[in-house]
Amino acid sequence: MSVKLNDHYLSSFIKPHEYERIAPEVRMADTMLREKSGPGSDFLGWVHLPETYDREEFARIQAAAARIRKSCDVLVVIGIGGSYLGARAVIEYLKSPNYNQLPGNSPRIYFAGNCISSDALCELLTLCEGKDVCVNVISKSGTTTEPAIAFRVFRGLLEEKYGKEGARERIFVTTDRAKGTLKQFSTEAGYETFVVPDDVGGRFSVLSAVGLLPIAAAGIDICELMAGAAQASRTYGTADLAQNDCYRYAAIRNLLYRKGRNIEILASYEPFSAMFNEWWKQLYGESEGKDGKGIYPASVIFSTDLHSLGQFIQDGSRTMFETVVDIADTGASFTIPADPDNIDGLNFLSGMELDRVKKTAMQGTILAHVDGGVPNILIEVSRRDAFVLGELLYFFELSCAISGYVLSVNPFDQPGVESYKKNMFALLGKPGYESLRGDLEARLRK
Ligand code: PA5
């Protein structure tokens, strides 16, 4: 495997007998997952997706991506939460957070409908001026407010620019197979549609059409991504903790949580991981944070954040642990130049690879944080490519499900997300919410 868990820095925090004690719970979680006997078992489609995905739809995704790459300057990807984070994470991780600015990358890819900001929407409309635009709107329910508003706007823009017929060629919809307003509307309008499988929830959907179409449109090899995930699915098929790094990660998280570590910081040393961290935060936050329980998922990019959050991690309240993702070969290399005058006193680094400085910073930081009482889990990733990223995505998805079951929550629902929506709809005067409205308005007036 190209993804390995290194628990070397945990020895002073977790004793061997603790792994033995939690092992039966992990085995039980594995049984719940494999036999579909746990809560949320209607949403386990992602487990076998890397092997059993719909080949016919996969070919349509590749064909649509090729058409998008040929026919537009800009692809606007509309979606929120699990309907956009995975695609954005993969594109930025494998290409770059500066994907749109770098030469040779076409189409530009912008994400819309993931917030309620006039500024963000107006700015994006400006960026689309004079450009040939395609849209991929992604919503499993087909009713989520943020993407629905953005789709209304961009559908209007496309119809005005290309006419209804022309717009039809440029709109790609990823939604439920049969249900929802978006599905119904797309069928009537004749848009090409892709399916969010019934048994795959938003945050587990990156390896379905939800993630794959925008990822393929960015020119990333989605076959490799799926092959890596399939490799991970085969490797993590055993419930034996000693042999399964993915399950071991789930066990460690729960052991640390039981010792009062209720914040996990995912740390990377590469800015291209920032959106990957956001994807991971949603995956774990929405899956585990319920019933008054859960580990709060946070993230940092080091060494940048060593100069902001480093003080707290080293020395603040001892409630967190860190999971450090170390990517051995990121692709680029850079050698620090010499300065004959040594004005900055840095000549001891002359001729050294910048990666070596990064690695040393990481080693020094792990040791310092462990000394400061912060348990550190190390996840070693061999290289930055689509295959290995497929493994890593699957590693985190599977460990999240196992960890959630060990925590005794349903990792596949998100009842808490509804509360804000209910209040917002009532306050905005949506029909059906009248009774709640008066009460909320009175509370806001106080
Ligand atoms: O993970 C989830 O289920 C959520 O984050 C959803 O993806 C998000 O709320 C968007 O929902 P939908 O795809 O129905 O618009």
Boltz pocket constraint, residues with backbone or C-beta under 6 A from the ligand:
constraints:
  - pocket:
      binder: B
      contacts: [[A, 80], [A, 81], [A, 82], [A, 83], [A, 138], [A, 139], [A, 140], [A, 141], [A, 142], [A, 143], [A, 144], [A, 147], [A, 201], [A, 202], [A, 203], [A, 204], [A, 286], [A, 414]]
      max_distance: 6.0
